[in-house]
Amino acid sequence: MDMLARWLVQQPLHILLVAAAFFAAWGLVRATPLGKVPRANALRVPAFAWLAYAGWEWLVHVFSPGADIRVDLLLIWPVVGLATLWGLVRLLAAAVSR
């Protein structure tokens, strides 16, 4: 957990990289025959969740760079984590049902 925190907290560009990876994966899936399945669009949910988290982290980094205690992450990380898990499971379900 410490490694994850070091990589994500106060690092909006790292988070933006994860969002870009989800947007790229969403584009790749849309370019395949799997893109015709309605559930294949599920990767846009984690992509936008990570993008919103990157924006939030940038705001925190700019306006309160010395923030030691980040209670906001107790809400943000589970939401982003569940959005990511939901998108991946939904894409897997689309691939299996095809």
Backbone atoms as SQL, in Angstrom:
CREATE TABLE atoms (id INTEGER PRIMARY KEY, chain TEXT, resi INTEGER, resn TEXT, atom TEXT, x REAL, y REAL, z REAL);
INSERT INTO atoms VALUES
  (1, 'A', 1, 'MET', 'N', 0.824, -1.185, 0.000),
  (2, 'A', 1, 'MET', 'CA', 0.000, 0.000, 0.000),
  (3, 'A', 1, 'MET', 'C', 0.871, 1.252, 0.000),
  (4, 'A', 2, 'ASP', 'N', 2.018, 1.160, 0.674),
  (5, 'A', 2, 'ASP', 'CA', 2.913, 2.302, 0.735),
  (6, 'A', 2, 'ASP', 'C', 3.459, 2.645, -0.649),
  (7, 'A', 3, 'MET', 'N', 3.768, 1.618, -1.435),
  (8, 'A', 3, 'MET', 'CA', 4.276, 1.853, -2.781),
  (9, 'A', 3, 'MET', 'C', 3.213, 2.525, -3.651),
  (10, 'A', 4, 'LEU', 'N', 1.981, 2.077, -3.514),
  (11, 'A', 4, 'LEU', 'CA', 0.879, 2.678, -4.258),
  (12, 'A', 4, 'LEU', 'C', 0.699, 4.145, -3.865),
  (13, 'A', 5, 'ALA', 'N', 0.789, 4.423, -2.586),
  (14, 'A', 5, 'ALA', 'CA', 0.648, 5.798, -2.116),
  (15, 'A', 5, 'ALA', 'C', 1.782, 6.676, -2.628),
  (16, 'A', 6, 'ARG', 'N', 3.005, 6.146, -2.630),
  (17, 'A', 6, 'ARG', 'CA', 4.128, 6.927, -3.142),
  (18, 'A', 6, 'ARG', 'C', 3.970, 7.217, -4.629),
  (19, 'A', 7, 'TRP', 'N', 3.363, 6.297, -5.366),
  (20, 'A', 7, 'TRP', 'CA', 3.232, 6.463, -6.809),
  (21, 'A', 7, 'TRP', 'C', 2.059, 7.364, -7.185),
  (22, 'A', 8, 'LEU', 'N', 1.027, 7.445, -6.334),
  (23, 'A', 8, 'LEU', 'CA', -0.176, 8.189, -6.692),
  (24, 'A', 8, 'LEU', 'C', -0.363, 9.510, -5.950),
  (25, 'A', 9, 'VAL', 'N', -0.029, 9.562, -4.693),
  (26, 'A', 9, 'VAL', 'CA', -0.296, 10.767, -3.896),
  (27, 'A', 9, 'VAL', 'C', 0.674, 11.872, -4.301),
  (28, 'A', 10, 'GLN', 'N', 0.113, 13.051, -4.584),
  (29, 'A', 10, 'GLN', 'CA', 0.868, 14.224, -5.022),
  (30, 'A', 10, 'GLN', 'C', 1.586, 13.984, -6.350),
  (31, 'A', 11, 'GLN', 'N', 1.069, 13.065, -7.155),
  (32, 'A', 11, 'GLN', 'CA', 1.653, 12.743, -8.457),
  (33, 'A', 11, 'GLN', 'C', 0.558, 12.747, -9.531),
  (34, 'A', 12, 'PRO', 'N', 0.015, 13.907, -9.886),
  (35, 'A', 12, 'PRO', 'CA', -1.085, 13.926, -10.855),
  (36, 'A', 12, 'PRO', 'C', -0.702, 13.409, -12.238),
  (37, 'A', 13, 'LEU', 'N', 0.563, 13.538, -12.620),
  (38, 'A', 13, 'LEU', 'CA', 0.970, 13.016, -13.932),
  (39, 'A', 13, 'LEU', 'C', 0.970, 11.494, -13.970),
  (40, 'A', 14, 'HIS', 'N', 1.299, 10.863, -12.861),
  (41, 'A', 14, 'HIS', 'CA', 1.222, 9.401, -12.794),
  (42, 'A', 14, 'HIS', 'C', -0.226, 8.931, -12.945),
  (43, 'A', 15, 'ILE', 'N', -1.126, 9.637, -12.286),
  (44, 'A', 15, 'ILE', 'CA', -2.540, 9.289, -12.358),
  (45, 'A', 15, 'ILE', 'C', -3.072, 9.548, -13.763),
  (46, 'A', 16, 'LEU', 'N', -2.620, 10.619, -14.364),
  (47, 'A', 16, 'LEU', 'CA', -3.007, 10.929, -15.740),
  (48, 'A', 16, 'LEU', 'C', -2.514, 9.847, -16.704),
  (49, 'A', 17, 'LEU', 'N', -1.374, 9.273, -16.418),
  (50, 'A', 17, 'LEU', 'CA', -0.849, 8.169, -17.223),
  (51, 'A', 17, 'LEU', 'C', -1.767, 6.948, -17.147),
  (52, 'A', 18, 'VAL', 'N', -2.284, 6.659, -15.962),
  (53, 'A', 18, 'VAL', 'CA', -3.232, 5.544, -15.808),
  (54, 'A', 18, 'VAL', 'C', -4.519, 5.845, -16.579),
  (55, 'A', 19, 'ALA', 'N', -5.000, 7.082, -16.483),
  (56, 'A', 19, 'ALA', 'CA', -6.205, 7.472, -17.226),
  (57, 'A', 19, 'ALA', 'C', -5.971, 7.343, -18.724),
  (58, 'A', 20, 'ALA', 'N', -4.804, 7.772, -19.195),
  (59, 'A', 20, 'ALA', 'CA', -4.488, 7.658, -20.626),
  (60, 'A', 20, 'ALA', 'C', -4.442, 6.203, -21.068),
  (61, 'A', 21, 'ALA', 'N', -3.936, 5.327, -20.206),
  (62, 'A', 21, 'ALA', 'CA', -3.905, 3.903, -20.536),
  (63, 'A', 21, 'ALA', 'C', -5.322, 3.352, -20.681),
  (64, 'A', 22, 'PHE', 'N', -6.227, 3.769, -19.806),
  (65, 'A', 22, 'PHE', 'CA', -7.616, 3.311, -19.920),
  (66, 'A', 22, 'PHE', 'C', -8.294, 3.888, -21.160),
  (67, 'A', 23, 'PHE', 'N', -8.007, 5.154, -21.489),
  (68, 'A', 23, 'PHE', 'CA', -8.572, 5.724, -22.713),
  (69, 'A', 23, 'PHE', 'C', -8.027, 5.000, -23.943),
  (70, 'A', 24, 'ALA', 'N', -6.735, 4.662, -23.939),
  (71, 'A', 24, 'ALA', 'CA', -6.143, 3.932, -25.060),
  (72, 'A', 24, 'ALA', 'C', -6.749, 2.533, -25.174),
  (73, 'A', 25, 'ALA', 'N', -6.928, 1.857, -24.045),
  (74, 'A', 25, 'ALA', 'CA', -7.535, 0.526, -24.057),
  (75, 'A', 25, 'ALA', 'C', -8.974, 0.601, -24.555),
  (76, 'A', 26, 'TRP', 'N', -9.690, 1.633, -24.147),
  (77, 'A', 26, 'TRP', 'CA', -11.063, 1.821, -24.613),
  (78, 'A', 26, 'TRP', 'C', -11.074, 2.004, -26.129),
  (79, 'A', 27, 'GLY', 'N', -10.155, 2.806, -26.653),
  (80, 'A', 27, 'GLY', 'CA', -10.063, 3.005, -28.096),
  (81, 'A', 27, 'GLY', 'C', -9.701, 1.733, -28.835),
  (82, 'A', 28, 'LEU', 'N', -8.801, 0.951, -28.264),
  (83, 'A', 28, 'LEU', 'CA', -8.421, -0.312, -28.899),
  (84, 'A', 28, 'LEU', 'C', -9.583, -1.294, -28.926),
  (85, 'A', 29, 'VAL', 'N', -10.312, -1.359, -27.841),
  (86, 'A', 29, 'VAL', 'CA', -11.462, -2.267, -27.791),
  (87, 'A', 29, 'VAL', 'C', -12.521, -1.826, -28.788),
  (88, 'A', 30, 'ARG', 'N', -12.717, -0.528, -28.908),
  (89, 'A', 30, 'ARG', 'CA', -13.723, -0.014, -29.854),
  (90, 'A', 30, 'ARG', 'C', -13.333, -0.317, -31.302),
  (91, 'A', 31, 'ALA', 'N', -12.028, -0.474, -31.571),
  (92, 'A', 31, 'ALA', 'CA', -11.552, -0.747, -32.930),
  (93, 'A', 31, 'ALA', 'C', -11.638, -2.226, -33.300),
  (94, 'A', 32, 'THR', 'N', -11.931, -3.080, -32.335),
  (95, 'A', 32, 'THR', 'CA', -12.039, -4.513, -32.598),
  (96, 'A', 32, 'THR', 'C', -13.507, -4.887, -32.775),
  (97, 'A', 33, 'PRO', 'N', -13.779, -6.097, -33.223),
  (98, 'A', 33, 'PRO', 'CA', -15.173, -6.543, -33.309),
  (99, 'A', 33, 'PRO', 'C', -15.879, -6.543, -31.943),
  (100, 'A', 34, 'LEU', 'N', -15.120, -6.634, -30.881),
  (101, 'A', 34, 'LEU', 'CA', -15.713, -6.581, -29.537),
  (102, 'A', 34, 'LEU', 'C', -16.334, -5.219, -29.262),
  (103, 'A', 35, 'GLY', 'N', -15.911, -4.194, -29.989),
  (104, 'A', 35, 'GLY', 'CA', -16.434, -2.843, -29.794),
  (105, 'A', 35, 'GLY', 'C', -17.899, -2.706, -30.134),
  (106, 'A', 36, 'LYS', 'N', -18.453, -3.652, -30.861),
  (107, 'A', 36, 'LYS', 'CA', -19.876, -3.612, -31.218),
  (108, 'A', 36, 'LYS', 'C', -20.773, -4.060, -30.068),
  (109, 'A', 37, 'VAL', 'N', -20.181, -4.759, -29.098),
  (110, 'A', 37, 'VAL', 'CA', -20.935, -5.228, -27.933),
  (111, 'A', 37, 'VAL', 'C', -21.143, -4.043, -26.994),
  (112, 'A', 38, 'PRO', 'N', -22.375, -3.786, -26.526),
  (113, 'A', 38, 'PRO', 'CA', -22.629, -2.613, -25.672),
  (114, 'A', 38, 'PRO', 'C', -21.769, -2.557, -24.412),
  (115, 'A', 39, 'ARG', 'N', -21.464, -3.705, -23.838),
  (116, 'A', 39, 'ARG', 'CA', -20.677, -3.696, -22.605),
  (117, 'A', 39, 'ARG', 'C', -19.212, -3.325, -22.836),
  (118, 'A', 40, 'ALA', 'N', -18.771, -3.292, -24.088),
  (119, 'A', 40, 'ALA', 'CA', -17.373, -2.969, -24.376),
  (120, 'A', 40, 'ALA', 'C', -17.051, -1.512, -24.061),
  (121, 'A', 41, 'ASN', 'N', -18.053, -0.675, -23.939),
  (122, 'A', 41, 'ASN', 'CA', -17.835, 0.729, -23.593),
  (123, 'A', 41, 'ASN', 'C', -17.555, 0.927, -22.110),
  (124, 'A', 42, 'ALA', 'N', -17.509, -0.130, -21.351),
  (125, 'A', 42, 'ALA', 'CA', -17.338, -0.020, -19.907),
  (126, 'A', 42, 'ALA', 'C', -15.989, 0.557, -19.509),
  (127, 'A', 43, 'LEU', 'N', -15.000, 0.507, -20.372),
  (128, 'A', 43, 'LEU', 'CA', -13.685, 1.043, -20.010),
  (129, 'A', 43, 'LEU', 'C', -13.668, 2.567, -19.933),
  (130, 'A', 44, 'ARG', 'N', -14.685, 3.206, -20.462),
  (131, 'A', 44, 'ARG', 'CA', -14.699, 4.662, -20.349),
  (132, 'A', 44, 'ARG', 'C', -15.002, 5.108, -18.923),
  (133, 'A', 45, 'VAL', 'N', -15.690, 4.285, -18.151),
  (134, 'A', 45, 'VAL', 'CA', -15.989, 4.643, -16.759),
  (135, 'A', 45, 'VAL', 'C', -14.708, 4.749, -15.932),
  (136, 'A', 46, 'PRO', 'N', -13.840, 3.721, -15.922),
  (137, 'A', 46, 'PRO', 'CA', -12.591, 3.899, -15.168),
  (138, 'A', 46, 'PRO', 'C', -11.686, 4.971, -15.778),
  (139, 'A', 47, 'ALA', 'N', -11.733, 5.152, -17.086),
  (140, 'A', 47, 'ALA', 'CA', -10.907, 6.190, -17.711),
  (141, 'A', 47, 'ALA', 'C', -11.293, 7.570, -17.178),
  (142, 'A', 48, 'PHE', 'N', -12.583, 7.845, -17.132),
  (143, 'A', 48, 'PHE', 'CA', -13.026, 9.144, -16.626),
  (144, 'A', 48, 'PHE', 'C', -12.838, 9.249, -15.113),
  (145, 'A', 49, 'ALA', 'N', -12.967, 8.133, -14.388),
  (146, 'A', 49, 'ALA', 'CA', -12.730, 8.163, -12.940),
  (147, 'A', 49, 'ALA', 'C', -11.271, 8.519, -12.650),
  (148, 'A', 50, 'TRP', 'N', -10.340, 7.892, -13.369),
  (149, 'A', 50, 'TRP', 'CA', -8.921, 8.209, -13.178),
  (150, 'A', 50, 'TRP', 'C', -8.606, 9.632, -13.624),
  (151, 'A', 51, 'LEU', 'N', -9.263, 10.089, -14.680),
  (152, 'A', 51, 'LEU', 'CA', -9.052, 11.470, -15.140),
  (153, 'A', 51, 'LEU', 'C', -9.531, 12.468, -14.086),
  (154, 'A', 52, 'ALA', 'N', -10.686, 12.210, -13.489),
  (155, 'A', 52, 'ALA', 'CA', -11.197, 13.084, -12.432),
  (156, 'A', 52, 'ALA', 'C', -10.275, 13.062, -11.218),
  (157, 'A', 53, 'TYR', 'N', -9.760, 11.885, -10.881),
  (158, 'A', 53, 'TYR', 'CA', -8.830, 11.771, -9.761),
  (159, 'A', 53, 'TYR', 'C', -7.544, 12.539, -10.052),
  (160, 'A', 54, 'ALA', 'N', -7.057, 12.487, -11.289),
  (161, 'A', 54, 'ALA', 'CA', -5.855, 13.245, -11.658),
  (162, 'A', 54, 'ALA', 'C', -6.103, 14.743, -11.505),
  (163, 'A', 55, 'GLY', 'N', -7.271, 15.203, -11.925),
  (164, 'A', 55, 'GLY', 'CA', -7.607, 16.612, -11.760),
  (165, 'A', 55, 'GLY', 'C', -7.672, 17.014, -10.296),
  (166, 'A', 56, 'TRP', 'N', -8.281, 16.168, -9.489),
  (167, 'A', 56, 'TRP', 'CA', -8.371, 16.451, -8.055),
  (168, 'A', 56, 'TRP', 'C', -6.982, 16.485, -7.424),
  (169, 'A', 57, 'GLU', 'N', -6.158, 15.521, -7.781),
  (170, 'A', 57, 'GLU', 'CA', -4.812, 15.458, -7.208),
  (171, 'A', 57, 'GLU', 'C', -3.984, 16.671, -7.635),
  (172, 'A', 58, 'TRP', 'N', -4.190, 17.147, -8.850),
  (173, 'A', 58, 'TRP', 'CA', -3.496, 18.348, -9.306),
  (174, 'A', 58, 'TRP', 'C', -3.930, 19.555, -8.473),
  (175, 'A', 59, 'LEU', 'N', -5.244, 19.675, -8.213),
  (176, 'A', 59, 'LEU', 'CA', -5.742, 20.781, -7.387),
  (177, 'A', 59, 'LEU', 'C', -5.155, 20.732, -5.981),
  (178, 'A', 60, 'VAL', 'N', -5.099, 19.544, -5.400),
  (179, 'A', 60, 'VAL', 'CA', -4.517, 19.411, -4.063),
  (180, 'A', 60, 'VAL', 'C', -3.038, 19.766, -4.103),
  (181, 'A', 61, 'HIS', 'N', -2.354, 19.303, -5.135),
  (182, 'A', 61, 'HIS', 'CA', -0.912, 19.570, -5.259),
  (183, 'A', 61, 'HIS', 'C', -0.627, 21.067, -5.404),
  (184, 'A', 62, 'VAL', 'N', -1.476, 21.767, -6.132),
  (185, 'A', 62, 'VAL', 'CA', -1.261, 23.196, -6.380),
  (186, 'A', 62, 'VAL', 'C', -1.683, 24.042, -5.181),
  (187, 'A', 63, 'PHE', 'N', -2.846, 23.755, -4.607),
  (188, 'A', 63, 'PHE', 'CA', -3.398, 24.635, -3.575),
  (189, 'A', 63, 'PHE', 'C', -3.031, 24.251, -2.147),
  (190, 'A', 64, 'SER', 'N', -2.619, 23.022, -1.911),
  (191, 'A', 64, 'SER', 'CA', -2.157, 22.647, -0.571),
  (192, 'A', 64, 'SER', 'C', -1.037, 21.621, -0.690),
  (193, 'A', 65, 'PRO', 'N', 0.129, 22.065, -1.132),
  (194, 'A', 65, 'PRO', 'CA', 1.225, 21.126, -1.382),
  (195, 'A', 65, 'PRO', 'C', 1.752, 20.429, -0.128),
  (196, 'A', 66, 'GLY', 'N', 1.526, 20.993, 1.028),
  (197, 'A', 66, 'GLY', 'CA', 2.028, 20.392, 2.256),
  (198, 'A', 66, 'GLY', 'C', 1.008, 19.533, 2.973),
  (199, 'A', 67, 'ALA', 'N', -0.017, 19.067, 2.254),
  (200, 'A', 67, 'ALA', 'CA', -1.071, 18.274, 2.891),
  (201, 'A', 67, 'ALA', 'C', -0.506, 16.926, 3.348),
  (202, 'A', 68, 'ASP', 'N', -0.442, 16.745, 4.661),
  (203, 'A', 68, 'ASP', 'CA', 0.095, 15.503, 5.213),
  (204, 'A', 68, 'ASP', 'C', -0.984, 14.447, 5.396),
  (205, 'A', 69, 'ILE', 'N', -2.108, 14.853, 5.904),
  (206, 'A', 69, 'ILE', 'CA', -3.194, 13.911, 6.184),
  (207, 'A', 69, 'ILE', 'C', -4.234, 14.068, 5.093),
  (208, 'A', 70, 'ARG', 'N', -4.458, 13.011, 4.317),
  (209, 'A', 70, 'ARG', 'CA', -5.344, 13.070, 3.163),
  (210, 'A', 70, 'ARG', 'C', -6.575, 12.196, 3.404),
  (211, 'A', 71, 'VAL', 'N', -7.518, 12.725, 4.127),
  (212, 'A', 71, 'VAL', 'CA', -8.750, 12.009, 4.422),
  (213, 'A', 71, 'VAL', 'C', -9.580, 11.824, 3.144),
  (214, 'A', 72, 'ASP', 'N', -9.416, 12.713, 2.183),
  (215, 'A', 72, 'ASP', 'CA', -10.158, 12.606, 0.932),
  (216, 'A', 72, 'ASP', 'C', -9.866, 11.301, 0.196),
  (217, 'A', 73, 'LEU', 'N', -8.673, 10.765, 0.393),
  (218, 'A', 73, 'LEU', 'CA', -8.314, 9.515, -0.279),
  (219, 'A', 73, 'LEU', 'C', -9.096, 8.320, 0.251),
  (220, 'A', 74, 'LEU', 'N', -9.649, 8.448, 1.456),
  (221, 'A', 74, 'LEU', 'CA', -10.487, 7.371, 1.996),
  (222, 'A', 74, 'LEU', 'C', -11.767, 7.197, 1.184),
  (223, 'A', 75, 'LEU', 'N', -12.178, 8.223, 0.493),
  (224, 'A', 75, 'LEU', 'CA', -13.339, 8.156, -0.389),
  (225, 'A', 75, 'LEU', 'C', -12.929, 7.949, -1.846),
  (226, 'A', 76, 'ILE', 'N', -11.885, 8.661, -2.266),
  (227, 'A', 76, 'ILE', 'CA', -11.494, 8.633, -3.682),
  (228, 'A', 76, 'ILE', 'C', -10.964, 7.271, -4.104),
  (229, 'A', 77, 'TRP', 'N', -10.057, 6.688, -3.342),
  (230, 'A', 77, 'TRP', 'CA', -9.465, 5.417, -3.762),
  (231, 'A', 77, 'TRP', 'C', -10.476, 4.289, -3.891),
  (232, 'A', 78, 'PRO', 'N', -11.407, 4.116, -2.945),
  (233, 'A', 78, 'PRO', 'CA', -12.407, 3.056, -3.158),
  (234, 'A', 78, 'PRO', 'C', -13.294, 3.315, -4.377),
  (235, 'A', 79, 'VAL', 'N', -13.663, 4.565, -4.618),
  (236, 'A', 79, 'VAL', 'CA', -14.514, 4.872, -5.774),
  (237, 'A', 79, 'VAL', 'C', -13.768, 4.575, -7.078),
  (238, 'A', 80, 'VAL', 'N', -12.532, 5.041, -7.175),
  (239, 'A', 80, 'VAL', 'CA', -11.738, 4.785, -8.383),
  (240, 'A', 80, 'VAL', 'C', -11.447, 3.291, -8.522),
  (241, 'A', 81, 'GLY', 'N', -11.160, 2.635, -7.409),
  (242, 'A', 81, 'GLY', 'CA', -10.907, 1.196, -7.442),
  (243, 'A', 81, 'GLY', 'C', -12.121, 0.401, -7.896),
  (244, 'A', 82, 'LEU', 'N', -13.284, 0.751, -7.375),
  (245, 'A', 82, 'LEU', 'CA', -14.509, 0.055, -7.786),
  (246, 'A', 82, 'LEU', 'C', -14.860, 0.349, -9.238),
  (247, 'A', 83, 'ALA', 'N', -14.645, 1.572, -9.690),
  (248, 'A', 83, 'ALA', 'CA', -14.896, 1.909, -11.091),
  (249, 'A', 83, 'ALA', 'C', -13.969, 1.118, -12.000),
  (250, 'A', 84, 'THR', 'N', -12.721, 0.978, -11.594),
  (251, 'A', 84, 'THR', 'CA', -11.757, 0.204, -12.380),
  (252, 'A', 84, 'THR', 'C', -12.148, -1.268, -12.419),
  (253, 'A', 85, 'LEU', 'N', -12.464, -1.817, -11.271),
  (254, 'A', 85, 'LEU', 'CA', -12.862, -3.225, -11.209),
  (255, 'A', 85, 'LEU', 'C', -14.132, -3.464, -12.010),
  (256, 'A', 86, 'TRP', 'N', -15.101, -2.580, -11.883),
  (257, 'A', 86, 'TRP', 'CA', -16.358, -2.712, -12.620),
  (258, 'A', 86, 'TRP', 'C', -16.108, -2.694, -14.120),
  (259, 'A', 87, 'GLY', 'N', -15.288, -1.768, -14.588),
  (260, 'A', 87, 'GLY', 'CA', -15.001, -1.675, -16.016),
  (261, 'A', 87, 'GLY', 'C', -14.311, -2.916, -16.551),
  (262, 'A', 88, 'LEU', 'N', -13.347, -3.423, -15.793),
  (263, 'A', 88, 'LEU', 'CA', -12.621, -4.611, -16.246),
  (264, 'A', 88, 'LEU', 'C', -13.499, -5.856, -16.239),
  (265, 'A', 89, 'VAL', 'N', -14.313, -6.016, -15.205),
  (266, 'A', 89, 'VAL', 'CA', -15.222, -7.164, -15.143),
  (267, 'A', 89, 'VAL', 'C', -16.252, -7.093, -16.253),
  (268, 'A', 90, 'ARG', 'N', -16.756, -5.916, -16.493),
  (269, 'A', 90, 'ARG', 'CA', -17.757, -5.729, -17.550),
  (270, 'A', 90, 'ARG', 'C', -17.163, -6.021, -18.933),
  (271, 'A', 91, 'LEU', 'N', -15.915, -5.607, -19.154),
  (272, 'A', 91, 'LEU', 'CA', -15.257, -5.904, -20.423),
  (273, 'A', 91, 'LEU', 'C', -15.005, -7.400, -20.561),
  (274, 'A', 92, 'LEU', 'N', -14.595, -8.030, -19.489),
  (275, 'A', 92, 'LEU', 'CA', -14.396, -9.475, -19.508),
  (276, 'A', 92, 'LEU', 'C', -15.704, -10.204, -19.796),
  (277, 'A', 93, 'ALA', 'N', -16.789, -9.748, -19.195),
  (278, 'A', 93, 'ALA', 'CA', -18.100, -10.354, -19.452),
  (279, 'A', 93, 'ALA', 'C', -18.500, -10.184, -20.905),
  (280, 'A', 94, 'ALA', 'N', -18.172, -9.037, -21.502),
  (281, 'A', 94, 'ALA', 'CA', -18.480, -8.811, -22.917),
  (282, 'A', 94, 'ALA', 'C', -17.665, -9.748, -23.799),
  (283, 'A', 95, 'ALA', 'N', -16.399, -9.951, -23.421),
  (284, 'A', 95, 'ALA', 'CA', -15.548, -10.826, -24.212),
  (285, 'A', 95, 'ALA', 'C', -15.996, -12.282, -24.113),
  (286, 'A', 96, 'VAL', 'N', -16.426, -12.682, -22.931),
  (287, 'A', 96, 'VAL', 'CA', -16.859, -14.078, -22.736),
  (288, 'A', 96, 'VAL', 'C', -18.195, -14.328, -23.431),
  (289, 'A', 97, 'SER', 'N', -19.088, -13.358, -23.394),
  (290, 'A', 97, 'SER', 'CA', -20.419, -13.555, -23.993),
  (291, 'A', 97, 'SER', 'C', -20.354, -13.494, -25.512),
  (292, 'A', 98, 'ARG', 'N', -19.290, -13.004, -26.052),
  (293, 'A', 98, 'ARG', 'CA', -19.163, -12.905, -27.508),
  (294, 'A', 98, 'ARG', 'C', -18.874, -14.226, -28.063);
